[in-house]
Every structure is written in C-alpha cells, then in structure tokens.
C-alpha cells in the first residue's frame, strides 16, 4: 500500500509540474509569457535559478520537491541542467454517446532545460501520445489531414490541433508525437535572440492575435531590442508548411510545400498593465 501511495504521489507531482513547464502548455501559460516582465523570468538565467532552501521547514521542502522541483538537477559552476518526465493519463466517457467507447489521452515524454554561463538558456521536450477523442473532435481531425500529390482530393493522416499529424491507433484512436525546442541568447542586456520551433502565441489575452491558440511548431528566429526603457522593436522570421506534399522528391516521402512568414512589431509599455 505504501509503495502504491508513493507511486501515485510521484505521478501526480510529475503531472502538475509538466503542465506548468512544458513548452506546449495550456494557452494560459502561453498568455502569461507575453505579459511585460515575464520573459525575463522565463529566461531562467543562472542567477535566478538558485533559491535558498536551507531555511525552509521539512514540510515545505517536501512540498517543494514534489510540486516545484525537477526530478533531476545538475549544477556545475556556470552550467545548470534540469530534467523531468512528462506523464498525463486521462480517461472518460462521452455523455452524449453512452454506448460509445471510452475516451482517453495517454501522454509520456521528457522535458529538459538548462543554462550556460549567464546569458544562454535552452528548453526542449519530446512527447508521445495515444488518444481516442469524441466524435466531433474526430470529425475535425480527420477532415484536416495532408494531401498527397497522387491523390490531391483525399486527405490522409489527420492532424490534432497543436499535436501534429497522426497515424491510426487501435479502434478509433490516434498515435502522434512531437518534439519542441528553443534557446535564448542575450549578448547584452537590451538584446534578445531566440530561436527554435516552439509554437507561437501572439498578444496578451485568451486568443492569439495571429494564427491559432493551437498552432503547430515551426522553425523560427526572434530578435528583440529594447531601448529608452519602455520601447522595444522585434522581428520574427518563421518557416511554415502547407500540408501538401511536393510532386517531385527523392526521399521516402515528399516534403511539404514550404512558406515563409515575417512579423515586425514596435512595442511601448505605458505602465505595468498597459502595453501598446
């Protein structure tokens, strides 16, 4: 019984932790990351990572270990490395389809982040999923697949919003995985260079101003320069894809048709609560 209790506590801690830290988190966390001042906290520079736990009580240390700390941590001079598993299992029933199959989401993965010196940080996560969704979700997924050159009118490998293309799994289920990574480099205090393929959430609110709340990851580079304290200018270049395979290819599968996007923005922070 004690072993089972320990396992449940560990898995619940991993689940809570993963929901907060994962790069593919809920739009609440993506929204939070766009608020003024939050980026600096998310940079996770070396001087911000060390928290004095010597004066905490045993109960608080135990709570911190299971709800805030990472499963593995390495600290060597100017190098800090953090690693945690990502576990999420859900099961339920569609109340409008009482005789239907059980709905579930089975997610396993790993999350790693770290810092080098005082101006470089990175984060990456890999997640594998098996899931069975409700009927209306299945209809959406199956109607948003990829097109092959030899069957341009037929969509295949349905796409889960924010999760990527799928392959069939057992009866009515989907199997899909994705890998996300990014790094942040600050050569000087006013300059940020960010690159990777993490999804984009633009603006501060419940909905992204550009793209979807569940946009898929795409290679991109961001450069942001802050000047006169309240002003900043940024540019983002992204390489995206249409879900249409190229007609000519020498690999096992044709590559998707590429397309590029560019975003420029000028930002003025009036105060802590108002940004134009």
DRENPA-293936 format. One record per residue (C-alpha): residue number from 1; chain; y, z, x. Coordinates in nm, 3 decimals, always signed. Layout:
<koltis>
KOLTI, NUM, A, Y, Z, X
...
</koltis>
This chain:
<koltis>
KOLTI, 1, A, +0.000, +0.000, +0.000
KOLTI, 2, A, +0.236, +0.087, +0.285
KOLTI, 3, A, +0.165, -0.247, +0.454
KOLTI, 4, A, +0.239, -0.434, +0.132
KOLTI, 5, A, +0.566, -0.241, +0.087
KOLTI, 6, A, +0.675, -0.321, +0.443
KOLTI, 7, A, +0.598, -0.692, +0.391
KOLTI, 8, A, +0.798, -0.701, +0.066
KOLTI, 9, A, +1.095, -0.529, +0.232
KOLTI, 10, A, +1.084, -0.773, +0.525
KOLTI, 11, A, +1.068, -1.081, +0.299
KOLTI, 12, A, +1.345, -0.955, +0.072
KOLTI, 13, A, +1.563, -0.891, +0.376
KOLTI, 14, A, +1.495, -1.238, +0.513
KOLTI, 15, A, +1.576, -1.394, +0.173
KOLTI, 16, A, +1.909, -1.213, +0.137
KOLTI, 17, A, +2.004, -1.288, +0.495
KOLTI, 18, A, +1.914, -1.655, +0.471
KOLTI, 19, A, +2.119, -1.705, +0.157
KOLTI, 20, A, +2.432, -1.587, +0.335
KOLTI, 21, A, +2.387, -1.752, +0.674
KOLTI, 22, A, +2.217, -2.082, +0.605
KOLTI, 23, A, +2.431, -2.389, +0.668
KOLTI, 24, A, +2.307, -2.529, +0.340
KOLTI, 25, A, +2.408, -2.228, +0.138
KOLTI, 26, A, +2.542, -2.198, -0.213
KOLTI, 27, A, +2.883, -2.355, -0.277
KOLTI, 28, A, +3.026, -2.000, -0.296
KOLTI, 29, A, +2.982, -1.968, +0.079
KOLTI, 30, A, +3.099, -2.323, +0.145
KOLTI, 31, A, +3.409, -2.245, -0.062
KOLTI, 32, A, +3.463, -1.924, +0.133
KOLTI, 33, A, +3.450, -2.116, +0.461
KOLTI, 34, A, +3.751, -2.326, +0.355
KOLTI, 35, A, +3.979, -2.029, +0.297
KOLTI, 36, A, +4.258, -1.968, +0.552
KOLTI, 37, A, +4.142, -1.749, +0.837
KOLTI, 38, A, +3.771, -1.768, +0.752
KOLTI, 39, A, +3.694, -2.045, +1.000
KOLTI, 40, A, +3.795, -1.813, +1.281
KOLTI, 41, A, +3.543, -1.557, +1.162
KOLTI, 42, A, +3.271, -1.821, +1.129
KOLTI, 43, A, +3.328, -1.942, +1.485
KOLTI, 44, A, +3.126, -1.639, +1.593
KOLTI, 45, A, +3.284, -1.616, +1.933
KOLTI, 46, A, +3.126, -1.373, +2.173
KOLTI, 47, A, +3.391, -1.104, +2.138
KOLTI, 48, A, +3.344, -1.097, +1.759
KOLTI, 49, A, +2.965, -1.068, +1.764
KOLTI, 50, A, +2.926, -0.724, +1.915
KOLTI, 51, A, +2.957, -0.441, +1.665
KOLTI, 52, A, +2.929, -0.083, +1.782
KOLTI, 53, A, +2.624, +0.067, +1.612
KOLTI, 54, A, +2.597, +0.377, +1.830
KOLTI, 55, A, +2.787, +0.593, +1.582
KOLTI, 56, A, +2.605, +0.477, +1.268
KOLTI, 57, A, +2.366, +0.712, +1.088
KOLTI, 58, A, +1.992, +0.635, +1.083
KOLTI, 59, A, +2.009, +0.528, +0.718
KOLTI, 60, A, +2.296, +0.288, +0.783
KOLTI, 61, A, +2.120, +0.149, +1.091
KOLTI, 62, A, +1.806, +0.088, +0.886
KOLTI, 63, A, +2.004, -0.080, +0.607
KOLTI, 64, A, +2.193, -0.292, +0.859
KOLTI, 65, A, +1.868, -0.401, +1.025
KOLTI, 66, A, +1.716, -0.532, +0.702
KOLTI, 67, A, +2.028, -0.673, +0.534
KOLTI, 68, A, +2.263, -0.789, +0.811
KOLTI, 69, A, +2.091, -0.820, +1.149
KOLTI, 70, A, +1.885, -1.112, +1.270
KOLTI, 71, A, +1.511, -1.089, +1.330
KOLTI, 72, A, +1.552, -1.176, +1.699
KOLTI, 73, A, +1.860, -1.142, +1.917
KOLTI, 74, A, +1.919, -1.220, +2.284
KOLTI, 75, A, +2.231, -1.109, +2.471
KOLTI, 76, A, +2.267, -1.209, +2.836
KOLTI, 77, A, +2.615, -1.197, +2.988
KOLTI, 78, A, +2.803, -1.485, +2.822
KOLTI, 79, A, +2.506, -1.606, +2.617
KOLTI, 80, A, +2.420, -1.476, +2.269
KOLTI, 81, A, +2.129, -1.612, +2.065
KOLTI, 82, A, +2.029, -1.523, +1.707
KOLTI, 83, A, +1.715, -1.634, +1.522
KOLTI, 84, A, +1.583, -1.562, +1.173
KOLTI, 85, A, +1.321, -1.715, +0.942
KOLTI, 86, A, +1.431, -1.862, +0.609
KOLTI, 87, A, +1.200, -1.774, +0.319
KOLTI, 88, A, +1.261, -1.835, -0.051
KOLTI, 89, A, +0.997, -1.843, -0.324
KOLTI, 90, A, +1.080, -1.871, -0.693
KOLTI, 91, A, +0.864, -1.931, -0.999
KOLTI, 92, A, +0.941, -1.960, -1.369
KOLTI, 93, A, +0.890, -2.140, -1.697
KOLTI, 94, A, +1.099, -2.388, -1.894
KOLTI, 95, A, +1.162, -2.206, -2.225
KOLTI, 96, A, +1.209, -2.541, -2.399
KOLTI, 97, A, +0.867, -2.654, -2.280
KOLTI, 98, A, +0.641, -2.354, -2.330
KOLTI, 99, A, +0.322, -2.552, -2.279
KOLTI, 100, A, +0.455, -2.721, -1.965
KOLTI, 101, A, +0.360, -2.648, -1.606
KOLTI, 102, A, +0.500, -2.360, -1.401
KOLTI, 103, A, +0.827, -2.440, -1.223
KOLTI, 104, A, +0.861, -2.321, -0.864
KOLTI, 105, A, +1.050, -2.354, -0.538
KOLTI, 106, A, +0.874, -2.278, -0.209
KOLTI, 107, A, +1.100, -2.286, +0.096
KOLTI, 108, A, +1.020, -2.200, +0.458
KOLTI, 109, A, +1.231, -2.262, +0.763
KOLTI, 110, A, +1.413, -2.124, +1.061
KOLTI, 111, A, +1.779, -2.054, +1.133
KOLTI, 112, A, +1.925, -2.032, +1.484
KOLTI, 113, A, +2.279, -1.978, +1.603
KOLTI, 114, A, +2.442, -1.874, +1.926
KOLTI, 115, A, +2.743, -1.870, +2.152
KOLTI, 116, A, +2.802, -1.976, +2.511
KOLTI, 117, A, +3.093, -1.830, +2.703
KOLTI, 118, A, +3.392, -1.755, +2.478
KOLTI, 119, A, +3.472, -2.094, +2.331
KOLTI, 120, A, +3.145, -2.263, +2.230
KOLTI, 121, A, +2.920, -2.181, +1.937
KOLTI, 122, A, +2.642, -2.361, +1.751
KOLTI, 123, A, +2.414, -2.321, +1.449
KOLTI, 124, A, +2.110, -2.510, +1.326
KOLTI, 125, A, +1.848, -2.476, +1.056
KOLTI, 126, A, +1.530, -2.660, +0.958
KOLTI, 127, A, +1.382, -2.617, +0.610
KOLTI, 128, A, +1.064, -2.748, +0.446
KOLTI, 129, A, +1.030, -2.738, +0.066
KOLTI, 130, A, +0.778, -2.792, -0.209
KOLTI, 131, A, +0.908, -2.770, -0.564
KOLTI, 132, A, +0.847, -2.856, -0.926
KOLTI, 133, A, +1.162, -2.894, -1.135
KOLTI, 134, A, +1.241, -2.907, -1.506
KOLTI, 135, A, +1.227, -3.236, -1.698
KOLTI, 136, A, +1.600, -3.311, -1.688
KOLTI, 137, A, +1.606, -3.243, -1.313
KOLTI, 138, A, +1.302, -3.465, -1.260
KOLTI, 139, A, +1.472, -3.744, -1.455
KOLTI, 140, A, +1.780, -3.721, -1.234
KOLTI, 141, A, +1.581, -3.707, -0.909
KOLTI, 142, A, +1.353, -3.998, -0.997
KOLTI, 143, A, +1.648, -4.214, -1.103
KOLTI, 144, A, +1.833, -4.154, -0.774
KOLTI, 145, A, +1.599, -4.291, -0.511
KOLTI, 146, A, +1.618, -4.552, -0.236
KOLTI, 147, A, +1.596, -4.929, -0.268
KOLTI, 148, A, +1.366, -5.137, -0.050
KOLTI, 149, A, +1.458, -5.497, +0.043
KOLTI, 150, A, +1.140, -5.643, -0.111
KOLTI, 151, A, +1.189, -5.453, -0.439
KOLTI, 152, A, +1.561, -5.418, -0.487
KOLTI, 153, A, +1.535, -5.329, -0.854
KOLTI, 154, A, +1.289, -5.044, -0.803
KOLTI, 155, A, +1.391, -4.702, -0.677
KOLTI, 156, A, +1.144, -4.501, -0.472
KOLTI, 157, A, +1.129, -4.159, -0.304
KOLTI, 158, A, +1.360, -3.973, -0.543
KOLTI, 159, A, +1.643, -3.770, -0.391
KOLTI, 160, A, +1.701, -3.398, -0.454
KOLTI, 161, A, +2.078, -3.325, -0.459
KOLTI, 162, A, +2.164, -3.168, -0.124
KOLTI, 163, A, +1.799, -3.183, -0.019
KOLTI, 164, A, +1.734, -3.545, +0.067
KOLTI, 165, A, +1.462, -3.794, -0.024
KOLTI, 166, A, +1.121, -3.674, -0.140
KOLTI, 167, A, +0.755, -3.760, -0.148
KOLTI, 168, A, +0.511, -3.661, -0.426
KOLTI, 169, A, +0.351, -3.317, -0.409
KOLTI, 170, A, +0.051, -3.230, -0.627
KOLTI, 171, A, +0.112, -3.281, -1.002
KOLTI, 172, A, +0.479, -3.340, -1.084
KOLTI, 173, A, +0.605, -3.176, -0.765
KOLTI, 174, A, +0.818, -3.289, -0.473
KOLTI, 175, A, +0.791, -3.236, -0.098
KOLTI, 176, A, +1.110, -3.263, +0.106
KOLTI, 177, A, +1.268, -3.120, +0.418
KOLTI, 178, A, +1.596, -3.135, +0.604
KOLTI, 179, A, +1.748, -3.031, +0.934
KOLTI, 180, A, +2.114, -2.938, +0.978
KOLTI, 181, A, +2.307, -2.852, +1.292
KOLTI, 182, A, +2.662, -2.826, +1.419
KOLTI, 183, A, +2.865, -2.690, +1.709
KOLTI, 184, A, +3.223, -2.576, +1.754
KOLTI, 185, A, +3.421, -2.603, +2.078
KOLTI, 186, A, +3.766, -2.452, +2.130
KOLTI, 187, A, +3.901, -2.562, +2.469
KOLTI, 188, A, +4.234, -2.396, +2.385
KOLTI, 189, A, +4.346, -2.156, +2.112
KOLTI, 190, A, +4.510, -2.423, +1.893
KOLTI, 191, A, +4.242, -2.692, +1.919
KOLTI, 192, A, +3.904, -2.702, +1.744
KOLTI, 193, A, +3.639, -2.970, +1.794
KOLTI, 194, A, +3.345, -2.955, +1.556
KOLTI, 195, A, +3.052, -3.198, +1.543
KOLTI, 196, A, +2.714, -3.214, +1.372
KOLTI, 197, A, +2.561, -3.315, +1.041
KOLTI, 198, A, +2.633, -3.017, +0.814
KOLTI, 199, A, +2.729, -3.101, +0.452
KOLTI, 200, A, +3.099, -3.121, +0.370
KOLTI, 201, A, +3.279, -2.911, +0.110
KOLTI, 202, A, +3.646, -3.004, +0.083
KOLTI, 203, A, +3.908, -2.774, -0.066
KOLTI, 204, A, +3.907, -2.420, -0.197
KOLTI, 205, A, +3.757, -2.387, -0.543
KOLTI, 206, A, +3.441, -2.433, -0.747
KOLTI, 207, A, +3.421, -2.807, -0.689
KOLTI, 208, A, +3.458, -3.013, -0.374
KOLTI, 209, A, +3.768, -3.235, -0.388
KOLTI, 210, A, +3.580, -3.518, -0.215
KOLTI, 211, A, +3.210, -3.602, -0.258
KOLTI, 212, A, +2.977, -3.369, -0.447
KOLTI, 213, A, +2.910, -2.997, -0.422
KOLTI, 214, A, +2.561, -3.104, -0.315
KOLTI, 215, A, +2.649, -3.381, -0.071
KOLTI, 216, A, +2.383, -3.467, +0.183
KOLTI, 217, A, +2.427, -3.403, +0.554
KOLTI, 218, A, +2.575, -3.681, +0.766
KOLTI, 219, A, +2.677, -3.711, +1.134
KOLTI, 220, A, +3.046, -3.630, +1.173
KOLTI, 221, A, +3.311, -3.507, +1.411
KOLTI, 222, A, +3.615, -3.297, +1.319
KOLTI, 223, A, +3.924, -3.236, +1.527
KOLTI, 224, A, +4.184, -2.983, +1.412
KOLTI, 225, A, +4.508, -2.893, +1.586
KOLTI, 226, A, +4.727, -2.600, +1.479
KOLTI, 227, A, +5.096, -2.590, +1.564
KOLTI, 228, A, +5.403, -2.384, +1.472
KOLTI, 229, A, +5.163, -2.112, +1.349
KOLTI, 230, A, +5.142, -2.235, +0.988
KOLTI, 231, A, +5.092, -2.609, +1.038
KOLTI, 232, A, +4.770, -2.790, +1.121
KOLTI, 233, A, +4.657, -3.150, +1.140
KOLTI, 234, A, +4.294, -3.260, +1.119
KOLTI, 235, A, +4.086, -3.573, +1.125
KOLTI, 236, A, +3.721, -3.619, +1.028
KOLTI, 237, A, +3.505, -3.920, +1.105
KOLTI, 238, A, +3.168, -3.948, +0.929
KOLTI, 239, A, +2.881, -4.196, +0.937
KOLTI, 240, A, +2.713, -4.216, +0.597
KOLTI, 241, A, +2.445, -4.436, +0.443
KOLTI, 242, A, +2.373, -4.627, +0.126
KOLTI, 243, A, +2.018, -4.572, +0.001
KOLTI, 244, A, +1.942, -4.940, +0.057
KOLTI, 245, A, +1.712, -5.047, +0.339
KOLTI, 246, A, +1.819, -5.322, +0.575
KOLTI, 247, A, +1.636, -5.651, +0.522
KOLTI, 248, A, +1.572, -5.710, +0.893
KOLTI, 249, A, +1.412, -5.441, +1.108
KOLTI, 250, A, +1.161, -5.396, +1.393
KOLTI, 251, A, +1.066, -5.034, +1.321
KOLTI, 252, A, +0.814, -4.893, +1.072
KOLTI, 253, A, +1.084, -4.873, +0.806
KOLTI, 254, A, +1.420, -5.045, +0.784
KOLTI, 255, A, +1.729, -4.834, +0.846
KOLTI, 256, A, +1.965, -4.757, +0.559
KOLTI, 257, A, +2.283, -4.960, +0.526
KOLTI, 258, A, +2.549, -4.761, +0.715
KOLTI, 259, A, +2.906, -4.697, +0.606
KOLTI, 260, A, +3.185, -4.500, +0.770
KOLTI, 261, A, +3.448, -4.269, +0.624
KOLTI, 262, A, +3.762, -4.121, +0.771
KOLTI, 263, A, +3.975, -3.834, +0.641
KOLTI, 264, A, +4.314, -3.722, +0.769
KOLTI, 265, A, +4.493, -3.415, +0.641
KOLTI, 266, A, +4.810, -3.219, +0.709
KOLTI, 267, A, +4.798, -2.854, +0.613
KOLTI, 268, A, +5.076, -2.597, +0.562
KOLTI, 269, A, +4.986, -2.234, +0.499
KOLTI, 270, A, +5.263, -2.085, +0.289
KOLTI, 271, A, +5.103, -1.740, +0.293
KOLTI, 272, A, +4.755, -1.585, +0.284
KOLTI, 273, A, +4.695, -1.705, -0.071
KOLTI, 274, A, +4.876, -2.038, -0.088
KOLTI, 275, A, +4.800, -2.347, +0.118
KOLTI, 276, A, +4.943, -2.696, +0.067
</koltis>
